[in-house]
Amino acid sequence: MELLLNKLLLTFERHGDRDAFYIRERRYTYADFERKISEIQHLILHNIPDTEKYVGILITDEPETYASIYALWFCGKAFVPLSSLNPSYRNTRIANNIPLKYILYGGSVPISAMPDGRLKFLNTKNTRPGVTKIQKAEAPDICNAYILFTSGTTGEPKGVPINRGNLNSFIRAFTETGYTFEKEDRFLQIYDLSFDASVFCYTFPLMYGACIYTVPQDKIKYLYAYRLINDHKLTFIKMTPSTLTYLQPYFESINLKHVRYCMIGGEAFSSGLAAAWQRCVPNALIQNVYGPTETTAFTLLYDWNRGKAAYKSYNDMISIGKTLKGNHIVIVDEKNAPLKVNQKGELCIAGERVTSGYWGDKDRTKKSFFELHTGDKSQRFYKTGDIAFMDNDGYVMFCGRQDTQVQIQGYRVELGEIEKHARDFLGEKNLAILAGKNAQGNERISLFTENIQYKETELIEHLRARLPHYMIPSEVINMKEIPRTTSGKIDRKTLYKMI
């Protein structure tokens, strides 16, 4: 964290006239960004007590959002992102979970996303210009940098705190992977800032004086992203396989010779899609990256096309590679005992970038973390819920999930959370929620109900008021009777054939 903030201050000194952001067809220089951070920091210091270490940010695609993150970090505080795409219900639950008292917002947040409660809202567009230079507060590594809330099985979002030490370790580890960034590089930022994949996109470029090109939340993401990449000759792109599949019909006409690096992550990445995409970015290093929110940004990395005679994959899913420095992995059985090479089990991760646990949830933390003696020391491992194995060369192969968690548009989604809110509307009726592939190969959510009289539009509106957009079912199928196995359980194999 200190490395990031110190490098950013040097960038302000050396590259003030260079572009830092390109947002909604408008450029913002490093001098503009420095000034905005300074103004928001002044707003924070004069309105938020030093004792309040956690501050919410209502996320919009505005320079004030990014400046608010850094202003809080320079103040030694942590931010909690509240997506402006979320319904008020969800943002309120997150705010109450901390609990938050102050919210920063850019002045263009829809009323439907504003959290309820006794909160003080500070408009970051109404700041005093040129008040003071940026002040950097001292904050130890154990202080949190942010808390991201992901889907939870109980219907309540689960908070994942990442501290300054976790983030600093990630930055150090990634700088040692051999990348050669320059101030002339141009980076794509396609992610909602409540998604951990975004953290990389708005930190690393600013350390090198490069420019970040953002995709507005209200645009068709894959089309807008392609236009940015093509028209502005972006050199570094990071996106999900879902985005590539939406672009796939246009692959024959895409030729992005200027792209130097291409990271793909958030979902399983097929070798067929990688091979087709490589023809579109002939000069780029394509990498598959893997890492749950709980382990800070990403943990494992696989170079797909760096001088390999044969690409490593399993069931057409590209290897997720090996760990960055500072993390350790182990594959375990159901009793958390380590397995041998080529044996399938649950992938578990330990090291400097693993979260301390779930915010305010000791029971969930106890279930998801365990101690294991490896070599001459004991390490604390996070259980990812992903099934994998390690091959003879030390590469990890991803084999799928072992629970009801799926990945939709890169977000990890607990189907149980959707089911909880569906039952709140429908009552204790028989229903089933599945995630399957659509025609493009992307995950979609299907909700099956059994002989229930209701209006589908009212059910969907109920869910929209409580869940983020990517968790809303794509289809609702009301059946006379949901098929069952001979043991009386829901026959999911039969249902999967219907989606």
ROVEXBA-965006 format. One record per residue (C-alpha): residue number from 0; residue in one letter; chain; x, z, y. Coordinates in steps of 0.02 Angstrom, whole numbers, plus 32768, in hexadecimal, padded with zeros to 4 digits. Layout:
% residues N
REC num residuo cadena    X    Z    Y
REC NUM       A      A    X    Z    Y
...
% end
This chain:
% residues 499
REC num residuo cadena    X    Z    Y
REC   0       M      A 8000 8000 8000
REC   1       E      A 808C 802D 8078
REC   2       L      A 80E2 7F8B 8047
REC   3       L      A 8047 7F27 8076
REC   4       L      A 8028 7F7D 811E
REC   5       N      A 80DF 7F78 8152
REC   6       K      A 80EC 7EBF 8128
REC   7       L      A 804E 7E9B 8189
REC   8       L      A 8094 7EF0 8224
REC   9       L      A 8130 7E82 8215
REC  10       T      A 80C2 7DE9 8203
REC  11       F      A 8069 7E16 82A5
REC  12       E      A 8112 7E1C 82FC
REC  13       R      A 8156 7D7A 82B4
REC  14       H      A 80BE 7D0A 829F
REC  15       G      A 803F 7D3D 8322
REC  16       D      A 801A 7C88 8351
REC  17       R      A 7FFD 7C4F 829C
REC  18       D      A 7F51 7C46 824C
REC  19       A      A 7F22 7CDD 81E3
REC  20       F      A 7E6E 7CAD 81B7
REC  21       Y      A 7E01 7C14 81B6
REC  22       I      A 7D4C 7C52 81B3
REC  23       R      A 7CB2 7BE6 81CB
REC  24       E      A 7D12 7B56 8218
REC  25       R      A 7D6E 7BC8 8291
REC  26       R      A 7E24 7BFC 8294
REC  27       Y      A 7E63 7CAC 82B9
REC  28       T      A 7F1B 7CCA 82DB
REC  29       Y      A 7F80 7D62 82A7
REC  30       A      A 7F7A 7D99 835D
REC  31       D      A 7EBC 7D90 8356
REC  32       F      A 7EBA 7DF2 82B4
REC  33       E      A 7F32 7E76 82F5
REC  34       R      A 7EC7 7E8C 8391
REC  35       K      A 7E27 7E9D 832A
REC  36       I      A 7E76 7F1F 82B5
REC  37       S      A 7EB1 7F81 834D
REC  38       E      A 7E03 7F7E 839B
REC  39       I      A 7DAD 7FB5 82FB
REC  40       Q      A 7E2F 803C 82DE
REC  41       H      A 7E08 807E 838D
REC  42       L      A 7D4F 807D 835F
REC  43       I      A 7D74 80DF 82C1
REC  44       L      A 7DE7 815F 8312
REC  45       H      A 7D67 8185 839A
REC  46       N      A 7CCC 818A 832D
REC  47       I      A 7CFA 81BF 827C
REC  48       P      A 7D46 826C 825D
REC  49       D      A 7DEE 826F 8207
REC  50       T      A 7D9D 82D4 817B
REC  51       E      A 7D30 823F 814B
REC  52       K      A 7DA3 81E2 80D5
REC  53       Y      A 7D22 8166 8091
REC  54       V      A 7CCC 80E6 8100
REC  55       G      A 7C54 805D 80CD
REC  56       I      A 7C67 7FA8 8104
REC  57       L      A 7BD2 7F33 80FE
REC  58       I      A 7C28 7E95 80C4
REC  59       T      A 7C0D 7DF1 8121
REC  60       D      A 7C77 7D56 8132
REC  61       E      A 7CB9 7D87 81DC
REC  62       P      A 7D67 7DB5 821A
REC  63       E      A 7D24 7E63 8244
REC  64       T      A 7D0A 7E86 818B
REC  65       Y      A 7DC0 7E64 815E
REC  66       A      A 7DFF 7EBE 81FA
REC  67       S      A 7D93 7F56 81CD
REC  68       I      A 7DE8 7F64 8124
REC  69       Y      A 7E95 7F66 8172
REC  70       A      A 7E60 7FD8 8201
REC  71       L      A 7E25 8059 8182
REC  72       W      A 7EC6 8048 811E
REC  73       F      A 7F30 805F 81BA
REC  74       C      A 7EC7 80FC 81DE
REC  75       G      A 7EED 813F 8130
REC  76       K      A 7E38 812B 80F7
REC  77       A      A 7DE5 80D1 8066
REC  78       F      A 7D5E 804F 8073
REC  79       V      A 7CC2 8038 8009
REC  80       P      A 7C80 7F84 800E
REC  81       L      A 7BC4 7F6D 8017
REC  82       S      A 7B98 7EB7 7FFB
REC  83       S      A 7B20 7E6A 8079
REC  84       L      A 7ADB 7E09 7FE3
REC  85       N      A 7AA5 7EAC 7F91
REC  86       P      A 79F6 7EF2 7FAB
REC  87       S      A 79E9 7F8E 8016
REC  88       Y      A 79BC 7FF3 7F7A
REC  89       R      A 7A64 7FD2 7F28
REC  90       N      A 7ACB 7FED 7FC5
REC  91       T      A 7A6F 8090 7FE2
REC  92       R      A 7A96 80CC 7F32
REC  93       I      A 7B4E 80A5 7F4C
REC  94       A      A 7B53 80FA 7FF7
REC  95       N      A 7AFF 8195 7FB0
REC  96       N      A 7B76 819B 7F1D
REC  97       I      A 7C11 81BA 7F89
REC  98       P      A 7BB7 81F8 7FFA
REC  99       L      A 7BDC 818E 8093
REC 100       K      A 7BB6 81C3 8144
REC 101       Y      A 7BF9 812D 81A5
REC 102       I      A 7BE2 8072 818E
REC 103       L      A 7C43 7FE8 81E6
REC 104       Y      A 7BE9 7F43 81FA
REC 105       G      A 7C07 7E9E 8253
REC 106       G      A 7B5F 7E8C 82A8
REC 107       S      A 7B1D 7E00 823B
REC 108       V      A 7AE2 7E61 81A2
REC 109       P      A 7A2F 7E3E 8166
REC 110       I      A 79BA 7ED2 8179
REC 111       S      A 798E 7EC3 80C0
REC 112       A      A 7A42 7EF6 8093
REC 113       M      A 7A51 7F8C 8107
REC 114       P      A 7A59 8031 80A6
REC 115       D      A 79DB 80B9 80CE
REC 116       G      A 7A01 816E 80F5
REC 117       R      A 7A54 81D6 8179
REC 118       L      A 7AE3 8160 819A
REC 119       K      A 7B3B 8134 823B
REC 120       F      A 7B56 8079 8252
REC 121       L      A 7BE8 803D 82BC
REC 122       N      A 7BE2 7F88 82F6
REC 123       T      A 7C91 7F3E 82EA
REC 124       K      A 7C62 7EAB 835A
REC 125       N      A 7C44 7F24 83EA
REC 126       T      A 7CF7 7F5F 83FF
REC 127       R      A 7D5F 7F7B 849A
REC 128       P      A 7DE5 7EF6 84AF
REC 129       G      A 7E9E 7F1D 84BC
REC 130       V      A 7E91 7FDA 84AE
REC 131       T      A 7F2E 8007 844F
REC 132       K      A 7FAB 7FC9 83CF
REC 133       I      A 7F8E 7FE8 8317
REC 134       Q      A 7FBA 8098 82DD
REC 135       K      A 7FEF 80B4 8228
REC 136       A      A 7FBB 815C 81E3
REC 137       E      A 8020 81AA 8157
REC 138       A      A 7FBD 81B3 80B4
REC 139       P      A 8002 81E0 8008
REC 140       D      A 7FF0 816B 7F73
REC 141       I      A 7F69 81DA 7F24
REC 142       C      A 7EF3 81B5 7FB5
REC 143       N      A 7E73 8132 7F88
REC 144       A      A 7E7C 8085 7FD6
REC 145       Y      A 7DCE 804E 7FA1
REC 146       I      A 7D3F 8070 7F29
REC 147       L      A 7CE9 7FDC 7ED8
REC 148       F      A 7C41 7FF0 7E82
REC 149       T      A 7C1F 7F8C 7DE6
REC 150       S      A 7B88 7F7F 7D73
REC 151       G      A 7B5B 8019 7D0C
REC 152       T      A 7AF7 802E 7C6A
REC 153       T      A 7A8A 80BA 7CB2
REC 154       G      A 7A48 8051 7D41
REC 155       E      A 7ABE 80A4 7DBB
REC 156       P      A 7B57 8045 7DFE
REC 157       K      A 7BFA 8094 7DC6
REC 158       G      A 7C83 80B5 7E45
REC 159       V      A 7D38 8084 7E21
REC 160       P      A 7DB4 80D4 7E9B
REC 161       I      A 7E5B 807D 7EB2
REC 162       N      A 7EDD 80E2 7F0F
REC 163       R      A 7F68 80AA 7F82
REC 164       G      A 7FE9 80C2 7EF9
REC 165       N      A 7F86 8053 7E81
REC 166       L      A 7F7F 7FC8 7F03
REC 167       N      A 8035 7FDC 7F36
REC 168       S      A 8069 7FCF 7E7F
REC 169       F      A 8005 7F2F 7E6A
REC 170       I      A 8054 7EE1 7F05
REC 171       R      A 8104 7F0E 7EC9
REC 172       A      A 80E3 7ECC 7E1A
REC 173       F      A 809B 7E28 7E54
REC 174       T      A 812A 7E06 7ECE
REC 175       E      A 819E 7E0D 7E38
REC 176       T      A 8144 7D83 7DD6
REC 177       G      A 81A4 7CF6 7E27
REC 178       Y      A 8129 7CB1 7EA5
REC 179       T      A 8174 7C60 7F40
REC 180       F      A 80F8 7C75 7FCE
REC 181       E      A 811B 7C31 807B
REC 182       K      A 80C8 7C3F 8124
REC 183       E      A 808C 7B8B 8112
REC 184       D      A 8025 7BB6 8076
REC 185       R      A 7F68 7BAE 8081
REC 186       F      A 7F01 7C20 8010
REC 187       L      A 7E4D 7C14 7FD4
REC 188       Q      A 7DE0 7CB1 7FDE
REC 189       I      A 7D3E 7C8E 7F80
REC 190       Y      A 7D0D 7D3D 7F48
REC 191       D      A 7C91 7DBD 7F8A
REC 192       L      A 7CFA 7E50 7FC6
REC 193       S      A 7C9B 7EC8 7F55
REC 194       F      A 7CF0 7E6B 7EC4
REC 195       D      A 7DA0 7EA7 7E97
REC 196       A      A 7DE3 7DF4 7E87
REC 197       S      A 7DD7 7DE7 7F44
REC 198       V      A 7E5B 7E6D 7F62
REC 199       F      A 7EEA 7DF9 7F35
REC 200       C      A 7EA4 7D6F 7FA4
REC 201       Y      A 7EA2 7DD3 8046
REC 202       T      A 7F44 7E35 802D
REC 203       F      A 7FD0 7DC6 7FEC
REC 204       P      A 7FBC 7D33 8065
REC 205       L      A 7FC8 7DA7 80FC
REC 206       M      A 806F 7DEC 80C1
REC 207       Y      A 80BC 7D3F 80D2
REC 208       G      A 806A 7D00 8171
REC 209       A      A 7FFD 7C86 810E
REC 210       C      A 7F49 7C57 8137
REC 211       I      A 7EAD 7C8B 80D6
REC 212       Y      A 7E1B 7C11 80CA
REC 213       T      A 7D78 7C6A 80A2
REC 214       V      A 7CD9 7C2C 804E
REC 215       P      A 7C3A 7C6C 80A6
REC 216       Q      A 7BC0 7CCC 8038
REC 217       D      A 7B2D 7C60 806C
REC 218       K      A 7B7C 7BBB 8037
REC 219       I      A 7B80 7B63 7F8E
REC 220       K      A 7C24 7BB0 7F5C
REC 221       Y      A 7C71 7B2B 7EED
REC 222       L      A 7C4B 7A9D 7F64
REC 223       Y      A 7C86 7AFA 7FFF
REC 224       A      A 7D23 7B35 7FA4
REC 225       Y      A 7D4D 7A83 7F6D
REC 226       R      A 7D37 7A43 801F
REC 227       L      A 7DAE 7ACA 805F
REC 228       I      A 7E2F 7AA4 7FD7
REC 229       N      A 7E27 79EA 7FF3
REC 230       D      A 7E12 79DD 80B0
REC 231       H      A 7E8E 7A65 80DF
REC 232       K      A 7F0D 7A44 8055
REC 233       L      A 7F08 7AF5 800F
REC 234       T      A 7FA0 7B23 7FA7
REC 235       F      A 7F63 7BBF 7F4A
REC 236       I      A 7EB8 7BCE 7EF9
REC 237       K      A 7E6D 7C59 7E92
REC 238       M      A 7DC0 7C49 7E45
REC 239       T      A 7D58 7C66 7DAA
REC 240       P      A 7D3F 7BEB 7D1A
REC 241       S      A 7C87 7BE2 7D50
REC 242       T      A 7CBB 7B91 7DF4
REC 243       L      A 7D21 7B0F 7D97
REC 244       T      A 7C91 7AE4 7D22
REC 245       Y      A 7C21 7AC0 7DB8
REC 246       L      A 7CA8 7A4C 7DFA
REC 247       Q      A 7CC6 79FB 7D51
REC 248       P      A 7C4E 7967 7D6C
REC 249       Y      A 7CBF 7933 7DFC
REC 250       F      A 7D67 794A 7DA5
REC 251       E      A 7D89 788F 7D95
REC 252       S      A 7D8A 787A 7E52
REC 253       I      A 7DE8 791C 7E7A
REC 254       N      A 7EA3 790F 7E9F
REC 255       L      A 7EEC 79AA 7EF2
REC 256       K      A 7FA7 7987 7EEF
REC 257       H      A 7FCA 7A08 7F77
REC 258       V      A 7F93 7A9E 7F0E
REC 259       R      A 802C 7B01 7ED6
REC 260       Y      A 7FDC 7B94 7E7B
REC 261       C      A 7F34 7BA4 7E26
REC 262       M      A 7EF8 7C4B 7DE0
REC 263       I      A 7E5E 7C52 7D73
REC 264       G      A 7E10 7CF7 7D3F
REC 265       G      A 7D75 7D63 7D30
REC 266       E      A 7D33 7D0B 7C94
REC 267       A      A 7D74 7CBD 7BF3
REC 268       F      A 7DD2 7C1C 7C1E
REC 269       S      A 7DC9 7B8F 7B9F
REC 270       S      A 7E5E 7B20 7B7A
REC 271       G      A 7DF0 7A85 7B87
REC 272       L      A 7DBC 7AB2 7C38
REC 273       A      A 7E71 7ADB 7C64
REC 274       A      A 7EAF 7A33 7C25
REC 275       A      A 7E2A 79D5 7C87
REC 276       W      A 7E4B 7A39 7D25
REC 277       Q      A 7F08 7A1F 7D18
REC 278       R      A 7EED 7966 7D37
REC 279       C      A 7E9A 7996 7DDC
REC 280       V      A 7F2C 7A05 7E12
REC 281       P      A 7FC2 79A9 7DC7
REC 282       N      A 8047 7A0A 7E28
REC 283       A      A 7FFE 7AB8 7E13
REC 284       L      A 802E 7B47 7DA1
REC 285       I      A 7F8C 7B7A 7D4C
REC 286       Q      A 7F80 7C30 7D18
REC 287       N      A 7EFD 7C92 7CBB
REC 288       V      A 7EF0 7D44 7D00
REC 289       Y      A 7E98 7DDA 7CB6
REC 290       G      A 7E73 7E88 7CF4
REC 291       P      A 7DDC 7EFB 7D04
REC 292       T      A 7DB6 7F50 7DAA
REC 293       E      A 7DF4 7FF2 7D5D
REC 294       T      A 7EA7 7FAE 7D55
REC 295       T      A 7EB8 7F68 7E07
REC 296       A      A 7EA1 7EAE 7E28
REC 297       F      A 7EEB 7E64 7D88
REC 298       T      A 7F5D 7EA4 7CFF
REC 299       L      A 7F8B 7E16 7C8A
REC 300       L      A 7FC3 7D66 7CB6
REC 301       Y      A 7FDE 7CC9 7C4F
REC 302       D      A 8036 7C2C 7C8C
REC 303       W      A 7FCF 7BA2 7C3F
REC 304       N      A 803C 7B0D 7C6C
REC 305       R      A 80EC 7B4A 7C8E
REC 306       G      A 8158 7AE9 7C13
REC 307       K      A 80FA 7B18 7B75
REC 308       A      A 8102 7AAC 7ADA
REC 309       A      A 805F 7AF8 7A9D
REC 310       Y      A 7FDE 7B5B 7AFD
REC 311       K      A 7FA4 7C01 7AB7
REC 312       S      A 7EEA 7C14 7A9D
REC 313       Y      A 7E69 7C61 7A28
REC 314       N      A 7DC3 7C0B 7A06
REC 315       D      A 7DEE 7B98 7A98
REC 316       M      A 7E03 7C2E 7B0D
REC 317       I      A 7EAC 7C2E 7B64
REC 318       S      A 7F1C 7CC4 7B48
REC 319       I      A 7F13 7D49 7BCF
REC 320       G      A 7FCF 7D5B 7BC0
REC 321       K      A 803F 7DF0 7BDD
REC 322       T      A 8037 7E83 7C54
REC 323       L      A 8083 7E8B 7D01
REC 324       K      A 810D 7F0C 7D17
REC 325       G      A 80CC 7FBF 7D1E
REC 326       N      A 803C 7FAE 7CA4
REC 327       H      A 8038 7FC4 7BE8
REC 328       I      A 7FBB 7F85 7B68
REC 329       V      A 7F89 7FB5 7AB9
REC 330       I      A 7F08 7F71 7A3F
REC 331       V      A 7EAB 7FFE 79E5
REC 332       D      A 7E28 8015 795E
REC 333       E      A 7D85 8076 796F
REC 334       K      A 7DE7 811A 795F
REC 335       N      A 7E62 80E9 79EA
REC 336       A      A 7EEE 80D0 796D
REC 337       P      A 7F68 8043 799A
REC 338       L      A 7F5A 7FA5 7933
REC 339       K      A 7FE2 7F31 78F7
REC 340       V      A 800A 7E82 7935
REC 341       N      A 7F7D 7E03 7917
REC 342       Q      A 7EFD 7E8C 78F4
REC 343       K      A 7E60 7E88 795F
REC 344       G      A 7E29 7F23 79BD
REC 345       E      A 7DFF 7F65 7A69
REC 346       L      A 7E78 7F3B 7AF4
REC 347       C      A 7EB0 7FD7 7B52
REC 348       I      A 7F1D 7FE2 7BEE
REC 349       A      A 7F8B 806C 7C35
REC 350       G      A 8003 8076 7CC6
REC 351       E      A 8019 8085 7D81
REC 352       R      A 7F7F 8021 7DB1
REC 353       V      A 7EF9 8074 7D47
REC 354       T      A 7E71 80D0 7DA7
REC 355       S      A 7E65 818D 7D9D
REC 356       G      A 7DB3 817D 7D58
REC 357       Y      A 7D02 8157 7D8C
REC 358       W      A 7CC8 81A1 7E2F
REC 359       G      A 7C64 8240 7E10
REC 360       D      A 7C48 8218 7D59
REC 361       K      A 7CAF 8284 7CE3
REC 362       D      A 7C4B 8253 7C48
REC 363       R      A 7C66 8199 7C62
REC 364       T      A 7D1E 81B7 7C89
REC 365       K      A 7D34 821C 7BE9
REC 366       K      A 7CE9 818D 7B82
REC 367       S      A 7D52 8106 7BD3
REC 368       F      A 7DFF 8157 7BD8
REC 369       F      A 7E6B 81AA 7B53
REC 370       E      A 7F1B 81EC 7B3A
REC 371       L      A 7F8F 8198 7AC0
REC 372       H      A 8043 81C0 7A8F
REC 373       T      A 80AC 8122 7A99
REC 374       G      A 8164 8132 7A77
REC 375       D      A 81A1 81D8 7ABE
REC 376       K      A 8116 81F2 7B3E
REC 377       S      A 805B 8204 7B4F
REC 378       Q      A 7FFB 8184 7BB6
REC 379       R      A 7F4A 817C 7BF7
REC 380       F      A 7EF3 80DB 7BC3
REC 381       Y      A 7E56 8086 7C03
REC 382       K      A 7DE3 803B 7B7F
REC 383       T      A 7DB4 7F8E 7BBF
REC 384       G      A 7D2A 7F6A 7B41
REC 385       D      A 7D7C 7EC1 7B21
REC 386       I      A 7DAC 7E8D 7A71
REC 387       A      A 7E59 7E40 7A65
REC 388       F      A 7EF6 7E33 79FB
REC 389       M      A 7FAE 7E1E 7A20
REC 390       D      A 8009 7D8E 79CD
REC 391       N      A 80BB 7D8B 7988
REC 392       D      A 8101 7D5A 7A32
REC 393       G      A 80AE 7DEB 7A8E
REC 394       Y      A 8023 7D83 7ADF
REC 395       V      A 7F73 7DCB 7AE4
REC 396       M      A 7EE1 7D63 7AA6
REC 397       F      A 7E34 7D8B 7AEA
REC 398       C      A 7DAB 7D87 7A64
REC 399       G      A 7D0E 7DC3 7AC1
REC 400       R      A 7CB0 7E61 7AEE
REC 401       Q      A 7C80 7EEF 7A7A
REC 402       D      A 7BED 7F30 7AE1
REC 403       T      A 7B5D 7EF4 7B4E
REC 404       Q      A 7BCD 7ED0 7BE3
REC 405       V      A 7BDC 7E18 7C12
REC 406       Q      A 7C2E 7DB7 7C9E
REC 407       I      A 7BC0 7D58 7D18
REC 408       Q      A 7C19 7CF3 7DA0
REC 409       G      A 7CB1 7D61 7D80
REC 410       Y      A 7C51 7E04 7D96
REC 411       R      A 7C47 7E7D 7D05
REC 412       V      A 7B8F 7EA1 7CE6
REC 413       E      A 7B40 7F26 7C78
REC 414       L      A 7AA2 7EDB 7C2C
REC 415       G      A 7A63 7F8D 7C1A
REC 416       E      A 7A57 7F9E 7CD7
REC 417       I      A 79E5 7F07 7CE2
REC 418       E      A 797E 7F49 7C51
REC 419       K      A 7969 7FF1 7CA7
REC 420       H      A 791D 7FA4 7D43
REC 421       A      A 78B2 7F2B 7CDD
REC 422       R      A 786A 7FBF 7C7D
REC 423       D      A 7846 801A 7D20
REC 424       F      A 77D1 7F89 7D49
REC 425       L      A 778D 7F5F 7C9D
REC 426       G      A 7785 800C 7C51
REC 427       E      A 77C5 803A 7BA5
REC 428       K      A 77A0 7F90 7B59
REC 429       N      A 7807 7F29 7AE2
REC 430       L      A 7882 7EBB 7B3D
REC 431       A      A 792E 7E70 7B24
REC 432       I      A 79B1 7E32 7B9E
REC 433       L      A 7A34 7DB4 7B67
REC 434       A      A 7ABE 7D53 7BBB
REC 435       G      A 7AE1 7CA4 7B7B
REC 436       K      A 7B31 7C02 7BB4
REC 437       N      A 7AD7 7B81 7C1E
REC 438       A      A 7AF6 7AC5 7C19
REC 439       Q      A 7B94 7AD8 7C82
REC 440       G      A 7BD8 7B5E 7C0E
REC 441       N      A 7BBA 7BEE 7C89
REC 442       E      A 7B69 7C92 7C5B
REC 443       R      A 7AB0 7CA6 7C87
REC 444       I      A 7A3C 7D3A 7C6D
REC 445       S      A 7998 7D2B 7C0D
REC 446       L      A 7912 7DB1 7C05
REC 447       F      A 789A 7DB2 7B70
REC 448       T      A 77FA 7E1A 7B77
REC 449       E      A 777A 7E39 7AEE
REC 450       N      A 76C1 7E1B 7B0C
REC 451       I      A 76BE 7E6A 7BBA
REC 452       Q      A 7643 7E3B 7C44
REC 453       Y      A 76A2 7E2E 7CE7
REC 454       K      A 76CE 7DB4 7D72
REC 455       E      A 777C 7D70 7D5C
REC 456       T      A 7793 7D5C 7E18
REC 457       E      A 776D 7E15 7E33
REC 458       L      A 77E9 7E47 7DAC
REC 459       I      A 7871 7DDB 7DF9
REC 460       E      A 784E 7E22 7EA6
REC 461       H      A 785B 7ED1 7E5D
REC 462       L      A 7906 7EA7 7E15
REC 463       R      A 7941 7E4F 7EB4
REC 464       A      A 791C 7EED 7F16
REC 465       R      A 7990 7F52 7EA6
REC 466       L      A 7A17 7EE1 7E60
REC 467       P      A 7A99 7E69 7EA7
REC 468       H      A 7A71 7DB1 7E9C
REC 469       Y      A 7AE4 7D8C 7E08
REC 470       M      A 7A84 7E0A 7D9C
REC 471       I      A 79D9 7DBA 7DB1
REC 472       P      A 799C 7D64 7D10
REC 473       S      A 799C 7CA6 7D16
REC 474       E      A 7901 7CA2 7CA9
REC 475       V      A 7879 7D18 7C6A
REC 476       I      A 7827 7CEF 7BC3
REC 477       N      A 778A 7D4F 7B91
REC 478       M      A 7771 7D42 7AD5
REC 479       K      A 76E2 7D78 7A66
REC 480       E      A 7761 7DD3 79FC
REC 481       I      A 781E 7DE5 7A0F
REC 482       P      A 7871 7DB5 7969
REC 483       R      A 78BF 7E40 7903
REC 484       T      A 7939 7E50 7874
REC 485       T      A 790A 7E9A 77CB
REC 486       S      A 7949 7F42 780A
REC 487       G      A 78CF 7F3E 789C
REC 488       K      A 7950 7F1B 7924
REC 489       I      A 793A 7E91 79A4
REC 490       D      A 7978 7DEE 7958
REC 491       R      A 79F0 7DB9 79E0
REC 492       K      A 7A34 7D27 797D
REC 493       T      A 7986 7CD7 797E
REC 494       L      A 7970 7CFC 7A37
REC 495       Y      A 7A19 7CAE 7A60
REC 496       K      A 79DB 7C0A 7A17
REC 497       M      A 794E 7C0A 7A97
REC 498       I      A 79BC 7C11 7B32
% end
